[in-house]
Amino acid sequence: MSMHLLLALLTEDFSQSKWADQEVGVAIGRGVHVIPVRMGKDLYGFMERYQAISGSLESSDIENELLAYAFDEDSLEDVAIDSFILAVRNSDSYKCSRQLATYLPKIRQLNSAQEAALVEAYNGNRQVHEAYDWQRISDHLRDGPETVMGSMDISYIRPF
């Protein structure tokens, strides 16, 4: 079994589960990042040592907080980048695309596969390449030798 992180969704029923605490314990024992998400229940027991985020099933803020957390953890950087690229590919609104653009400065380096995937996701999603923040960043990348994303070759980015 392999996992990069475990989200413990602390609902009112969480502590009533026979398995939820054990799954968190196994993750901790394996050195997996645990992120408790307060969804009506406060931290308790061994999870009190973690910084929780607040959320609800109706909010998309959890996604943003998780992505920010993953970018800030060196051991999760590749997972964060791959998740970011998938989110760019699947973005279904200008609002979502603008929010995703705020993560570009957090990307320190892309490997060649990630670079190709990001360019493909960008070019293949009109909601992204027509979003204002992405246009501004794209212009910035064209203007100078230093890029927000390391050595990304922007010659493949669709012109506006």
Secondary structure, DSSP 8 states (H G I E B T S, - for coil): ---SEEEEEE-TTGGG-SSHHHHHHHHHHTT-EEEEEESSS---GGGGGS--EE--TT-SHHHHHHHHHHHHSGGGHHHHHHHHHHHHHH--SHHHHHHHHTTGGG-----HHHHHHHHHHHHH-HHHHTSHHHHHHHHHHHHSS-BTTBT--GGGS---
